[in-house]
Amino acid sequence: MVDNGGHRAAFYVTQGNDSTIVLDSGGGEYSSQWKHIVPKLHAATGATVITYDRAGLGKSDVVPGAWKVQSAVSDLKAGLKQLGIAKDVTLVSHSQAGEIANYLAQDNPQVLSGAVLVDANLPQFFTDEEIPRLVAGTQPEVDAAKKDPEKPENRQLISTAEGFAPAHKAFHKVTWPASVPATVMVSEKTPFAGSPEDAQRWRDAAASFAREAPNRTLVTAKGTSHEVPTDRPDLILKEVEAMFAAQH
């Protein structure tokens, strides 16, 4: 349990060598999302493998109010610091965790040796045209969540919706450092299977991100929903192992 800013976050460590792989879950998910991947990844790489629960999920304390990516980055950094990890991290980020990854990479590139972004939120997607569509499109889901606000995934959805537009206008300006290689994995169906326009914008954003530096690779996860860790854990293992091997 890591103390940070008056609350505690739960970190889970499979001890290995001096290299580290961190698996960061999507919105509403927690460390158990990776339970089938962790032992295989550890066996294949020999690395220390870390998962953790973001605030309000799993065994981590609830933090009231709007979800703030800066607070989530702070929790991850506090955990790494307490575990004595300051460099050579391969970061694997699903969905909402892509926001944490982008801010961490921008502000602390020396910590990362590489990243695998799994159908992840990327700055290129959150344009002035797209943000209002996302707010309107998720409103019915948010309204439904407010009927059972203590359910962890509902609480996460409500807190993410609070202040969503200004937070993502700011996120749109974040830049990934050229020094950190990245594999960008996009699910075939995207998070927007019911909206061809939004789905195409999601794919275009990933392609745009990948084109910005020669050390970035775009991978399409064939036949998958947004839940790539559940649908294709084998593909995640393959790409994380490849990224890790390329940097070691």
N, C-alpha and C positions, 0 to 999 in steps of 0.2 A: 504494500500500500504506500503510495507516494503522496506526501503532503505538498499542496501547492495552493497558495492564495486562499487559505481557509477551508479547503475541502480536500478529500482524498480520492486518488484514482488508482484503480487496480491494474497492475502489470503482471504478466505471466511470462516467465523466462525458461526456455529450454537451453541450458548452458552448452556452449560449444567453444570454438576457437575465438581468436581476437576479432574476426569479422562478424558483422551483425546484420540480420535481416529483420526488418520490422514490418508486420502485417497490420494495416489500418483499415478498419471496417467501414462499410457504407452507413448512411443515415438510418437510424433505428436499429442497427445491428450492433453486436458487440463481439468480444473475442471468440465466442463459440463459432462464429462464421468460418473460422479458419481451422477448426479442430482436426479435420481430416488431412489438411495440407501440412500442418506444422511438423509432424514426425517424419513425413516423407522428405520435406525440404531440409530438415536437419540431417537426415541420413545421407542425402545426396550431396550436400555442400560442406558439412561439418561445422557450419556457422552457428553462432548463438541466434536463436529465433525468438523474437519477442512479439507478443500480442498485448493489447490492453483494452480496457473498457472506457469509452469516453464518458464524460460527466452525465449522470442520470441514467446510465445503462449498465447492465451487468452488476458488478459489485462496487462500482464507483458512486460517490455521493452525488446527489441531485444539486445542481446549481440553478436557482430560480432565475426567471427572466429570459430575455432573448438569447438564442444561441449566437455566440460570437466566435468566429474562427480564430481570432487572436488568443482567446482563452484556451481553445482546443490546442493550438500550437504550443502555448505555454505549458499545458499539461504534458504533452509529449516531450518537450525539451526538459522539463523537470524530471520526468521518468528516466530519460537517457542520462541526465547528469547524475542522478542518484545511483544509477547502475554503472557509472564510470565510463560511459560511451561518448566520445567526442568526435569520432571520425569513422570512415569506412562502413557506413550504413547503406544497405540496399533497401530502399523504401518501396513497399507494395501497397497501393492505395486504391480502394474501391469507392466509386460513386462520390458521395459528399466528402470523403477523405481526400479527394483530389484537391480540394480547397486548402486543406491543411498542408498537403505536400507542396503546393505552389508557393505558399507564403514561407514555409520552412526553407525551400530551395532558394527562393529569392534572397532571404535575409541571412541564411546560414549555409551557403553552398559547400563550405568546407566539411560539413558533417556527412554529406552524401557522396557515395561512390557511384550510385546509379539509382534509377527508379523504374518501376513498372506500374503504370497508371491504368487501372482496370475499369473500363467504362466510367471514367472519372470526370467529375466537374472540372472544366478547363476555362480559363479566362475568356478565350475566344468565343465561347458560346453565349456569354451573358452580355449581349448587346442591348442598346436602348430599345430596339424593336422586340427583342425576345423577352426581356424581363417582365413587361406587363402581361404578355401571353402566359408566362409561367405563374404569375400571381393569380390571374383569373382562372387558369386551368386547374390549379390546386385548391382553390377556395372551397369547393364542395367537400373535398377530403379533409381539409382543416376544420370546417364546420362540424363534420361528423366526429372528428377526433375530440372536439370540445365537449362532447356528450360523455366521454370517459377520459378525462384529462390526466388521471393518475396512472393510466396504463403507460409503461415506459416509452413504447414506440409512438403513442399519441402525444405524450408530453414533448418528445423530440420534434415531432412534426409541427406542433403549435409553436414551440420556441424558435424553430427554424423560420417559420412564416413571419414571425415578429421582426420587423425591420429588414425584411428580405430585399426589397428594392435598393435602398441605399448601400446595404452590405455588398450586393452583387455589382452595383455600379463601381464600387471600389475594387472589387475582385477583378473586374474586366481590365484593370490597368496593371495587374501584376504580371511580371515577366520572369520566365524561367531562365536561369543562367546557362549560357552556352557551355560551361565547364561540366555540367552534370548530364550524362547520357540518360535517355529515357526511351522506354518502349511504351507506346500508346496503344492499348487494346480496346477495340470497340465491339460491343455486342452486335449481332446481326439485327436484332429487333429494336435495340436502343431502349432507353427508359420511356420512349414515346411511341410505342407500337400502334397506338390508336390515332396518331396524328402524323401523317406522312411529311408535312411541312416541318414540324419540329424535329422529327427523326432525321430528316436530311440536314437540317441546321446542325444537329448534334454530330453527324458524320463529318460535315464540312469543317466544324470547329476542330475536331480531332486531326483531320488531314492538314489543316492550317498550322496547328501546333507542331505536328511532325515535320512539316516542311521548313520550319524556322531555323533548324540547325542540322548539320550532317550526321550528328551522333544520336538522332532520333529515328525510331522505326515505328511504322504503323502496322498493326496486326488486326485483322477482323476475326472475331470469334464466331465461326459459322454455326448457325442453328441455335444460338443462345438468346435467352432473354437478358434483361439487365443484370440478373443474378448470376453472373459468370462464375463466381467462386463455387456456387452450388451446381450449376449446369455443366461446367467444364473445368473441374479442378486440375485435370491432367494438362490442359493448355496453360493454366497459370503456372503450374510446376515447371513446365517446359520453358516458358519465357523467363521466369525468375531465375532458374538454373542457368540459362543462357546469359542473362545480364550479369549474374554473379561471376560466372566463368570468364566473361570478357574483361572484367575488372580485376581478376585475381590470377 
